[in-house]
Structures are given as structure tokens and as C-alpha cells.
Amino acid sequence: MTEITLYNTATRRKELFEPLDPTNVRMYVCGPTVYDRAHLGNARPAVVFDVLYRHLRHAYGADHVKYVRNITDIDDKINATALARKNAGAEGTLEELVHERSDQTMAWYLEDMAALGNLMPDHSPRATQYIDEMKAMIEGLIARDHAYEAEGHVLFRVRSYADYGKLSGRSVDDMIAGARVEVAPYKEDPMDFVLWKPSTDDLPGWDSPWGRGRPGWHIECSAMAYELLGSSFDIHAGGNDLTFPHHENEIAQSRCMGHDFARVWLHNEMLQVEGKKMSKSLGNFFTVRDLLDQGVPGEVIRFVMLSTHYRKPMDWTKGKAREAEATLRKWRAIAEGADDGRVPKAVVDAVSEDLNTPQVLTEMRRLAKVGDRSGLKAAGSLLGLLGDALSDWDWRRVMTSDGVVQFIGDGDERHGALARDVGSKWMRLRIEKNYPEADNLKAAAEAAGLLLRDMKTVVQAEMTSAFNPAKLEALK
């Protein structure tokens, strides 16, 4: 059995991963609040923990891993977006606009994450599907004196849980100063957080013992994780901005219900753009769909994200995207038509060492250099690269100097395509160290009016006056 080590935020050290039940490995990842398009930072946990999902399936078997990623489809931000549409003249009641917006945005999210090569989780529960389970958990917390009702709200008594702050490494008193907490007169303590809140008649709401209302954000994940994964499960993951207060609150309310909850906590670092924090004020804020619409392939976005270890800040740059695209074009040309092989041990070992995806990419460069086509393809599959799911971008097209084949000449698109095919074939033969055939192909191409040159980062294919498309066709 593959030994996997993961950095556990709860213990602040790498630990050997030992699932509660190797035949039922369970993982919960905090998903999106669906009020707008997913920005690039939202995509990082989806990509990172998709690799973990793939690796767990590789290690324990696809039928023995259960992955849950929730959808928060009831939230103040969704309500605000719907209200803005209502004020702008959109037809329908405010509640109808809320549901319409959350449905639309959820579909966008799933489409964009699929465009990045992410597998669908085994379960994608929507918060609104588990309201009864949330109310039951809230009633249980009140009965245990860990929660109280106040002015139509139900709040969790933070100081009733002695280990509060253990995950984030802070004491309750330290957290009060400057903490992201809502100050309200009905709270017994400033740190107490909302489990249930009132809802107006025109917004989504549900009847409850505390009046018509809706759940707080934190109780949603606790209830859905319990219903789908049980009182104790293996891994809970998300961005490190969720460590406090969201994950801290999840732990408190779940443990106070007698649930062991998650054993391993994983958190990915945040994302920058060209060395700066992504923000609308700096003009460097963009969504996944923005990049896709600009022609950046989803596979390129995924490659760039996996080029940085998940526990380190990631910097998205145009230069990295260009380099990733050039590398992927080369690798796809090498791996095209290769048989499915076993994932090389060095690749498995790298992913097993706390998801060291940069090391996997280094190993893939070695595999490409030595011409191990099946090993390269298998390694890519473990990372969600080089497969059919992300092959719909035009990775074969004639490129300029940052691609595989640079076509030099006055030929049309068909001539460029011929040059690409012959140049890619010549490159593959050289990578495979089949120099006799490579030399024969080069000579035949020259006779057909195409000069081939290896410029290290690119193959140049230069058209001469003797260019003969019919002869080139026979060389593809």
C-alpha cells in the first residue's frame, strides 16, 4: 500500500495518512458560495484537492473513496446580488431571483471547474437540501447548552467549547481584538456565532422553532458532512482563509454534538497575480471564465496552479502561462497515441509526499526527455493532465517561438499544419533516440522543401522554394 504523508493543520506537522477505513476513505472540501463567477483563487482548492482525490483513488481504489464538495446556495451575498437585479428591473419575486441566481451560478461553477480538468465529486450537496438536518443539529446544540436563542437568532456559545481556537492557534480572548465577528446586542459574548438567523418574507426562509429564518454559514458544512460522511471522517480541506472562523466553528459545533468530525485538516495558500494580491482596485481581478474566454486553455491554468506547492502562495503570471502552454504542447506531442502505463514510482512518491506536484512536473520533464511516452501519459493522468478531458484546445496548431513548431514561410494554414505534423514527428523520433529514422525523415522533408531545425525550445520548419505539399503528406 502506498504510504501518503499530509501536512495536518490541526497538529502543524506532516503525518502518515492512515484512513479510518481503507475501504471507505472520506474527504470533505468546502465548495463555493454561488453568487458570481469563480475567480482564479476559488479554483485553486478545487484543482489541488482534485489531485488528492485522484491520488486517493489510485492508492485505495476508485470505489473506496468518497469525495464531498458542498454548494452554499443560501447566503447574504446571493441575496444582495438578487436584490440588485430586482432593483435593476428583473422580473420575478426576490425569492425567485435568489433561486435563479444560485442555480445559474452553480452551473457556471461546475462548467468552469470541469474546464480545468477537475473530476466531479461523488456528492455536491446544496445547503438548501439539508435544512432539516441543520435544524436538528441546532436543536441538539441548544439541548446540550452549547447554543441559545436570542431575538429570533440562535447563537453558538464559543466559550462552552474548551478547545476553541486550537485549529487556528489562537485563544478566544486574543481573537476578540480585531476579529471578524459580528457585534450584536443580543450576543452573550462577542465571539458567539450565528447558527440560525431571521429571514424576511420576500427572501428564502424556512419555518423553525425560532421563527422563519435560514441557517448560518458554518452549520451548513457540519450538517452536510455528518449526513454524507458520518460522525468521523478522514480529511477536511479548503483554502487557508477558511481556517478561522469557518473551520474553527465547524469543529466546535460538531464536537459539541459528540461528533469526532475530521481527523486531518488541509489548507491551500492564497493566490497572487503578477506578484500582487488579486483585487478589483488593482485591475488584476479576473475569473476562470475570463481566462478561458481569452483563449487560455483550462489545461494551462491547471498546469500553472500545480507548478507551485499547495501550501505556498501561488503567483499567476502571463509568462508562466506561456511556458506552461509550450510545455504541454511538447508533452502532448510526445504522449499522443501512447499506451496507458503504470504511474512511475517517482511520480507516486512525489504526490504521496504532501502533494508535491512541482516535483511531479520535474519528473515529467525527465520522462519527456528520455522518451518514456507511456510513463509521461500516466504521470499526467494522476495530475489530471494530458488526458482526453482537456484535449479540446488547439495544442497542435503552429506556434511562434514559445511553442513546439515554428513555421517559417508564406504558406497557408494547410501548409502550416503539414509542417507541424512533420516537425512533431521528427521531434518525437529524436526524443525516443531513434536517430536513424529522424535523420531519414529530415532528409525526406528537405527533399520536399521543408528544412527542420532543433532550436531546443522549438522546432523550426522553414519552407523553401521546392516546397511540395504532396510529398510532405506522405511523411506525416
C-alpha positions as CSV (number, residue, x, y, z in Angstrom):
1,M,0.0,0.0,0.0
2,T,1.2,3.5,-0.9
3,E,2.3,5.5,2.1
4,I,0.9,9.0,2.0
5,T,2.0,11.9,4.2
6,L,0.0,15.1,4.6
7,Y,0.5,18.3,6.5
8,N,-2.2,18.4,9.1
9,T,-3.1,22.0,10.1
10,A,-4.6,20.7,13.3
11,T,-1.2,19.3,14.5
12,R,1.1,21.6,12.5
13,R,3.2,18.7,11.2
14,K,3.3,16.2,8.4
15,E,1.7,12.9,9.3
16,L,1.4,9.5,7.8
17,F,-2.2,9.3,6.4
18,E,-4.0,6.3,7.9
19,P,-7.7,6.3,6.9
20,L,-10.3,5.2,9.4
21,D,-11.4,2.6,6.9
22,P,-9.2,1.9,3.8
23,T,-12.3,0.6,2.0
24,N,-14.2,3.9,2.7
25,V,-11.8,6.8,2.6
26,R,-13.8,10.0,3.1
27,M,-12.9,13.6,2.2
28,Y,-14.9,16.9,2.5
29,V,-13.9,20.1,0.7
30,C,-15.6,23.4,1.2
31,G,-17.1,24.5,-2.1
32,P,-18.3,27.8,-3.4
33,T,-20.9,30.3,-2.4
34,V,-22.7,30.6,-5.7
35,Y,-23.4,34.3,-6.2
36,D,-21.0,35.1,-9.0
37,R,-18.4,33.6,-11.4
38,A,-15.5,31.7,-9.7
39,H,-12.3,33.8,-9.7
40,L,-8.9,32.3,-10.1
41,G,-8.4,32.0,-6.3
42,N,-11.6,30.0,-6.0
43,A,-10.2,27.5,-8.4
44,R,-7.0,26.7,-6.6
45,P,-8.6,24.4,-3.8
46,A,-10.7,22.7,-6.5
47,V,-7.6,21.8,-8.5
48,V,-5.4,20.9,-5.6
49,F,-7.8,18.7,-3.8
50,D,-8.9,17.1,-7.1
51,V,-5.3,15.9,-7.3
52,L,-5.6,14.5,-3.8
53,Y,-8.9,12.8,-4.8
54,R,-7.2,11.2,-7.9
55,H,-4.3,10.1,-5.7
56,L,-6.5,8.5,-3.1
57,R,-8.4,6.7,-5.8
58,H,-5.1,5.5,-7.2
59,A,-3.9,4.3,-3.8
60,Y,-7.2,2.8,-2.4
61,G,-9.3,2.1,-5.5
62,A,-11.9,4.3,-7.1
63,D,-14.8,2.5,-5.4
64,H,-13.3,3.1,-2.0
65,V,-13.0,6.9,-1.9
66,K,-15.9,9.3,-1.2
67,Y,-15.4,13.0,-2.0
68,V,-17.9,15.6,-0.9
69,R,-17.7,19.2,-2.0
70,N,-20.7,21.4,-0.9
71,I,-22.5,24.2,-2.6
72,T,-23.6,27.1,-0.4
73,D,-26.8,28.3,-2.2
74,I,-28.3,30.4,0.6
75,D,-26.2,33.4,1.8
76,D,-26.3,37.2,2.2
77,K,-24.2,37.7,-0.9
78,I,-26.6,35.7,-3.1
79,N,-29.5,37.8,-1.6
80,A,-27.7,41.0,-2.3
81,T,-27.0,40.0,-5.9
82,A,-30.7,39.1,-6.4
83,L,-31.8,42.4,-4.8
84,A,-29.5,44.4,-7.2
85,R,-31.1,42.6,-10.1
86,K,-34.6,43.3,-8.7
87,N,-33.8,47.0,-8.4
88,A,-32.5,47.0,-11.9
89,G,-35.8,45.8,-13.2
90,A,-35.5,42.0,-13.3
91,E,-38.8,40.2,-13.4
92,G,-39.9,37.8,-10.6
93,T,-40.1,37.9,-6.9
94,L,-37.0,38.4,-4.9
95,E,-37.0,34.8,-3.7
96,E,-37.4,33.6,-7.3
97,L,-34.4,35.8,-8.3
98,V,-32.4,34.3,-5.5
99,H,-33.1,30.8,-6.6
100,E,-32.5,31.7,-10.2
101,R,-29.1,33.3,-9.4
102,S,-27.9,30.4,-7.3
103,D,-28.9,27.8,-9.9
104,Q,-27.2,29.8,-12.7
105,T,-24.0,30.4,-10.8
106,M,-23.8,26.8,-9.6
107,A,-24.0,25.7,-13.2
108,W,-21.2,28.2,-14.1
109,Y,-19.0,26.9,-11.3
110,L,-19.4,23.3,-12.4
111,E,-18.7,24.1,-16.0
112,D,-15.6,26.2,-15.2
113,M,-14.2,23.5,-12.8
114,A,-14.7,20.9,-15.5
115,A,-12.9,23.1,-17.9
116,L,-9.9,22.9,-15.6
117,G,-10.0,19.1,-15.7
118,N,-11.5,18.5,-12.2
119,L,-13.4,15.3,-11.7
120,M,-16.9,15.7,-10.3
121,P,-17.1,14.9,-6.6
122,D,-19.1,11.9,-5.5
123,H,-21.5,14.3,-3.8
124,S,-22.2,18.0,-4.4
125,P,-24.8,18.8,-1.8
126,R,-26.6,22.1,-1.8
127,A,-27.2,23.7,1.6
128,T,-30.9,24.2,0.8
129,Q,-31.3,20.4,0.5
130,Y,-30.2,19.9,4.2
131,I,-32.2,22.5,6.1
132,D,-34.0,19.9,8.3
133,E,-30.7,18.3,9.2
134,M,-29.3,21.7,10.2
135,K,-32.3,22.5,12.3
136,A,-31.9,19.1,14.1
137,M,-28.3,19.8,14.8
138,I,-29.1,23.3,16.2
139,E,-31.8,21.8,18.4
140,G,-29.2,19.3,19.7
141,L,-26.7,22.1,20.5
142,I,-29.4,24.1,22.4
143,A,-30.3,21.0,24.4
144,R,-26.7,20.5,25.3
145,D,-26.4,24.1,26.4
146,H,-23.9,25.0,23.7
147,A,-26.3,27.3,21.9
148,Y,-29.0,29.8,22.9
149,E,-31.9,31.7,21.2
150,A,-32.0,35.4,21.2
151,E,-34.3,37.7,19.2
152,G,-35.1,35.2,16.5
153,H,-31.4,34.2,16.2
154,V,-29.7,31.1,17.6
155,L,-26.1,31.5,18.6
156,F,-23.3,29.1,19.5
157,R,-21.6,29.7,22.9
158,V,-18.0,29.7,21.9
159,R,-16.7,29.6,25.5
160,S,-18.7,26.4,26.0
161,Y,-16.1,24.6,23.9
162,A,-12.8,24.5,25.7
163,D,-10.7,23.7,22.6
164,Y,-12.0,26.6,20.5
165,G,-9.1,28.2,18.7
166,K,-6.9,25.1,18.6
167,L,-7.0,24.8,14.9
168,S,-6.0,28.4,14.2
169,G,-3.7,28.6,17.2
170,R,-5.4,31.5,19.0
171,S,-7.1,31.9,22.3
172,V,-10.7,33.3,22.4
173,D,-9.5,36.5,24.1
174,D,-6.8,37.1,21.5
175,M,-9.4,36.6,18.7
176,I,-11.8,39.2,20.0
177,A,-9.5,42.1,19.3
178,G,-9.7,42.8,15.6
179,A,-11.5,39.5,14.9
180,R,-14.1,39.1,12.1
181,V,-17.0,38.9,14.4
182,E,-20.4,40.5,14.2
183,V,-21.1,42.7,17.2
184,A,-24.8,42.5,18.2
185,P,-26.6,43.4,21.5
186,Y,-28.3,40.0,21.7
187,K,-25.0,38.1,21.9
188,E,-23.8,36.8,25.3
189,D,-20.3,37.1,24.1
190,P,-18.8,38.9,21.1
191,M,-17.3,35.6,19.8
192,D,-20.6,33.7,19.7
193,F,-21.6,33.0,16.1
194,V,-24.9,32.6,14.3
195,L,-26.5,29.1,13.8
196,W,-29.8,30.5,12.7
197,K,-31.0,34.0,11.6
198,P,-34.4,35.5,10.8
199,S,-35.4,35.9,7.2
200,T,-37.8,38.5,5.7
201,D,-41.0,37.4,3.9
202,D,-39.6,38.3,0.5
203,L,-36.3,36.3,0.9
204,P,-35.8,32.5,1.1
205,G,-36.6,31.1,4.6
206,W,-37.9,28.1,6.5
207,D,-40.1,27.6,9.4
208,S,-38.3,26.6,12.6
209,P,-38.8,26.6,16.4
210,W,-37.1,30.0,16.4
211,G,-39.3,31.6,13.7
212,R,-39.0,31.8,10.0
213,G,-35.3,32.1,9.0
214,R,-32.3,30.4,7.5
215,P,-29.2,28.8,8.7
216,G,-25.8,30.4,9.4
217,W,-22.9,29.5,7.1
218,H,-20.9,27.4,9.5
219,I,-23.7,25.0,10.5
220,E,-24.2,24.0,6.8
221,C,-20.9,22.2,6.4
222,S,-21.2,20.4,9.8
223,A,-24.7,19.1,9.0
224,M,-23.8,18.0,5.4
225,A,-20.5,16.4,6.4
226,Y,-22.3,14.4,9.1
227,E,-25.1,13.2,6.9
228,L,-22.9,12.2,4.0
229,L,-19.6,11.1,5.7
230,G,-20.6,10.2,9.2
231,S,-19.6,11.5,12.7
232,S,-15.9,10.9,11.9
233,F,-14.2,11.0,8.6
234,D,-10.6,11.3,7.2
235,I,-10.0,14.7,5.6
236,H,-11.4,18.2,5.6
237,A,-9.9,20.6,3.2
238,G,-10.2,24.2,1.9
239,G,-8.4,27.5,1.4
240,N,-6.4,28.8,4.4
241,D,-8.7,31.8,4.6
242,L,-11.3,29.4,5.9
243,T,-9.2,28.2,8.9
244,F,-10.8,30.9,11.0
245,P,-13.6,31.4,11.6
246,H,-15.3,28.8,9.3
247,H,-13.4,25.7,10.1
248,E,-12.9,26.6,13.7
249,N,-16.6,27.0,14.0
250,E,-17.3,23.8,12.2
251,I,-15.1,21.9,14.7
252,A,-16.7,23.5,17.7
253,Q,-20.3,22.8,16.8
254,S,-19.6,19.3,15.5
255,R,-17.6,18.2,18.5
256,C,-20.2,19.7,20.9
257,M,-22.7,17.3,19.2
258,G,-20.4,14.4,20.1
259,H,-19.0,14.0,16.5
260,D,-15.3,13.4,16.2
261,F,-15.5,15.1,12.8
262,A,-12.4,15.4,10.6
263,R,-9.1,13.9,11.6
264,V,-6.8,15.6,9.0
265,W,-7.2,19.3,8.0
266,L,-5.6,20.5,4.8
267,H,-5.4,24.1,3.7
268,N,-4.0,25.6,0.5
269,E,-2.3,29.0,0.4
270,M,-3.7,32.0,-1.5
271,L,-3.1,33.3,-5.0
272,Q,-1.5,36.4,-6.4
273,V,-1.4,37.9,-9.9
274,E,1.9,39.2,-11.2
275,G,3.3,39.4,-7.7
276,K,0.3,41.3,-6.2
277,K,-2.8,40.4,-4.3
278,M,-5.7,39.9,-6.7
279,S,-8.2,42.8,-6.3
280,K,-10.6,44.8,-8.4
281,S,-9.0,48.0,-7.3
282,L,-5.7,47.0,-8.8
283,G,-7.3,45.9,-12.0
284,N,-5.9,42.4,-11.8
285,F,-9.0,40.6,-10.7
286,F,-10.3,38.0,-13.1
287,T,-12.4,34.9,-13.2
288,V,-11.7,31.5,-14.6
289,R,-14.1,32.2,-17.3
290,D,-12.3,35.4,-18.2
291,L,-9.1,33.4,-18.9
292,L,-11.0,30.7,-20.8
293,D,-12.7,33.3,-23.0
294,Q,-9.3,35.0,-23.7
295,G,-8.2,31.7,-25.1
296,V,-6.1,30.4,-22.2
297,P,-6.7,26.6,-22.2
298,G,-8.0,25.1,-19.0
299,E,-5.1,22.6,-19.0
300,V,-2.7,25.5,-19.0
301,I,-4.4,27.1,-16.0
302,R,-4.3,23.7,-14.2
303,F,-0.6,23.3,-15.0
304,V,0.3,26.7,-13.7
305,M,-1.5,26.0,-10.4
306,L,0.2,22.7,-9.9
307,S,3.6,24.3,-10.6
308,T,3.6,25.7,-7.0
309,H,3.2,23.6,-3.9
310,Y,-0.3,24.0,-2.5
311,R,1.0,25.2,0.9
312,K,2.9,28.1,-0.7
313,P,1.4,31.3,-2.2
314,M,0.9,30.9,-5.9
315,D,1.7,33.7,-8.4
316,W,-0.2,33.7,-11.7
317,T,1.8,35.4,-14.4
318,K,1.4,35.6,-18.2
319,G,4.9,34.3,-18.5
320,K,4.1,31.2,-16.5
321,A,1.1,30.6,-18.7
322,R,3.1,30.9,-21.9
323,E,5.7,28.4,-20.6
324,A,3.0,26.0,-19.4
325,E,1.4,26.1,-22.9
326,A,4.7,25.4,-24.6
327,T,5.5,22.5,-22.3
328,L,2.0,21.0,-22.7
329,R,2.2,21.2,-26.5
330,K,5.5,19.3,-26.4
331,W,4.3,16.7,-23.9
332,R,1.1,16.1,-25.8
333,A,3.0,15.6,-29.0
334,I,5.2,13.0,-27.2
335,A,2.4,11.2,-25.4
336,E,-0.1,11.2,-28.3
337,G,-1.0,7.6,-29.1
338,A,1.0,6.2,-26.1
339,D,-0.4,3.1,-24.3
340,D,-1.7,3.6,-20.8
341,G,1.0,2.5,-18.5
342,R,1.7,2.3,-14.8
343,V,2.3,5.6,-13.0
344,P,6.1,5.7,-12.4
345,K,7.2,5.2,-8.8
346,A,9.0,8.5,-8.6
347,V,5.7,10.3,-9.5
348,V,3.6,8.3,-7.0
349,D,6.3,9.1,-4.3
350,A,6.2,12.8,-5.1
351,V,2.4,13.1,-4.9
352,S,2.4,10.9,-1.7
353,E,4.8,13.4,-0.1
354,D,2.2,16.0,0.8
355,L,1.0,16.5,-2.7
356,N,4.4,17.7,-4.1
357,T,3.0,18.5,-7.6
358,P,6.0,20.6,-8.6
359,Q,8.3,17.6,-8.1
360,V,5.9,15.6,-10.3
361,L,6.2,18.1,-13.1
362,T,10.0,17.9,-12.7
363,E,9.8,14.1,-13.1
364,M,7.5,14.5,-16.1
365,R,10.2,16.7,-17.8
366,R,12.7,13.9,-17.3
367,L,10.2,11.3,-18.7
368,A,9.7,13.5,-21.7
369,K,13.5,13.9,-22.2
370,V,14.1,10.2,-22.2
371,G,11.1,9.5,-24.4
372,D,9.1,7.5,-21.8
373,R,5.8,8.1,-23.6
374,S,3.6,5.8,-21.5
375,G,5.2,6.9,-18.2
376,L,4.6,10.6,-19.2
377,K,1.0,9.9,-20.1
378,A,0.4,8.0,-16.8
379,A,2.0,10.7,-14.7
380,G,-0.1,13.3,-16.4
381,S,-3.2,11.3,-15.7
382,L,-2.5,11.3,-12.0
383,L,-2.3,15.1,-12.1
384,G,-5.3,15.5,-14.4
385,L,-3.2,16.5,-17.4
386,L,-2.6,15.1,-20.9
387,G,-5.9,13.3,-21.0
388,D,-8.9,13.4,-23.4
389,A,-10.9,15.6,-20.9
390,L,-8.6,18.5,-21.6
391,S,-7.6,17.8,-25.2
392,D,-10.1,20.1,-26.8
393,W,-7.7,23.1,-27.1
394,D,-5.7,23.5,-30.3
395,W,-2.5,22.2,-28.9
396,R,-1.3,21.0,-32.3
397,R,-1.6,24.4,-34.1
398,V,1.5,26.1,-35.5
399,M,3.1,28.2,-32.8
400,T,5.6,31.1,-32.6
401,S,8.8,30.8,-30.7
402,D,7.2,29.6,-27.4
403,G,5.6,26.5,-28.9
404,V,6.5,23.2,-30.5
405,V,6.7,24.0,-34.2
406,Q,7.6,27.4,-35.7
407,F,6.6,27.6,-39.3
408,I,8.6,30.0,-41.4
409,G,7.3,30.7,-44.9
410,D,4.5,32.2,-46.9
411,G,2.3,29.1,-46.9
412,D,-1.3,28.9,-46.0
413,E,-2.9,27.3,-42.9
414,R,-2.8,23.8,-44.6
415,H,0.9,24.2,-45.3
416,G,1.4,25.2,-41.6
417,A,-0.5,22.1,-40.5
418,L,1.7,19.9,-42.6
419,A,4.8,21.5,-41.2
420,R,3.5,20.9,-37.7
421,D,2.8,17.2,-38.3
422,V,6.2,16.5,-39.8
423,G,8.1,18.7,-37.3
424,S,6.3,17.0,-34.3
425,K,7.1,13.5,-35.7
426,W,10.7,14.5,-36.1
427,M,10.9,15.8,-32.6
428,R,9.3,12.6,-31.2
429,L,11.8,10.4,-33.0
430,R,14.7,12.4,-31.6
431,I,13.2,12.3,-28.0
432,E,12.9,8.5,-28.4
433,K,16.6,8.5,-29.6
434,N,15.6,6.9,-32.9
435,Y,18.2,9.0,-34.7
436,P,18.4,6.9,-37.9
437,E,14.7,7.4,-38.6
438,A,14.8,11.0,-37.5
439,D,17.7,11.6,-40.0
440,N,15.8,9.9,-42.7
441,L,12.7,12.0,-42.0
442,K,14.7,15.2,-42.0
443,A,16.3,14.3,-45.3
444,A,12.9,13.4,-46.9
445,A,11.4,16.7,-45.6
446,E,14.3,18.7,-47.1
447,A,13.7,16.9,-50.4
448,A,10.0,18.0,-50.1
449,G,11.0,21.6,-49.5
450,L,10.9,21.8,-45.7
451,L,14.0,22.5,-43.6
452,L,13.8,21.2,-40.0
453,R,15.9,22.7,-37.2
454,D,16.1,21.8,-33.5
455,M,16.2,25.1,-31.6
456,K,15.9,23.4,-28.2
457,T,12.7,25.2,-27.1
458,V,11.1,25.0,-30.6
459,V,11.4,23.1,-33.8
460,Q,11.7,25.4,-36.8
461,A,10.2,24.2,-40.0
462,E,11.2,26.5,-42.9
463,M,9.5,26.4,-46.3
464,T,11.8,26.5,-49.3
465,S,11.1,27.2,-53.0
466,A,11.0,23.4,-53.5
467,F,8.1,23.1,-51.1
468,N,5.9,20.1,-52.2
469,P,2.7,19.5,-50.0
470,A,2.0,16.1,-51.7
471,K,5.5,14.8,-50.7
472,L,5.0,16.1,-47.1
473,E,1.7,14.4,-46.8
474,A,3.4,11.1,-47.2
475,L,5.8,11.8,-44.4
476,K,3.2,12.6,-41.7
